[in-house]
């Protein structure tokens, strides 16, 4: 079900010391536009204690998202959960206590937009694949090709905004089911040309 979860902007991030980037990958992306080579670098967004938190306003269930673009979010799901860590987590109040879902894991999958060799990119999409569904869970759509229920996914759709030092989330939309679109702005979504580097 397509549902707009928030319309208000939320400023994310708190300065801190110590890096917690995932050492398995560089949090950088290069896009060859034919005439120019563009670079994005998010590696300074993963400071310890600098988890991005987005609390959805006016929700009785205290729906919130915990995010880290280049590593693991500080928030952890309960030890009894099959999946406790990830790059994007969703928490909310449920019957019997707090609920937690891992919406994204692993290295980011980057793509520039627009994907047009004749124009300077104005933003960046960053996709994370979620944790596999818990055995018996039927929340996400059934995929007849894989004969299994789909994973959750999350994608940051970030516009270039030099006035935003880290990241601002404007809205989060779930649609289709189990696919979370996180719309925001960041100076890190502004490409640098590599032609003169």
Secondary structure, 3 states (H helix, E strand, C coil): CCEECCCCCEEECCCCCCECECCCCCCEEEEECCCCEEEEECHHHCECCCCEEEECCCCCCCCEEEECCCECCCCCCCCCCCCCCCCEEEEEEECCEEEEEEEEEEEEEEEEECCCCCCCCCEEEEEEECCCCCCCCCCCCEECCCCEECCCEEEEEEEECCCCCCEEEEEEEECCCCEEEEEEEEHHHCCEECCCC
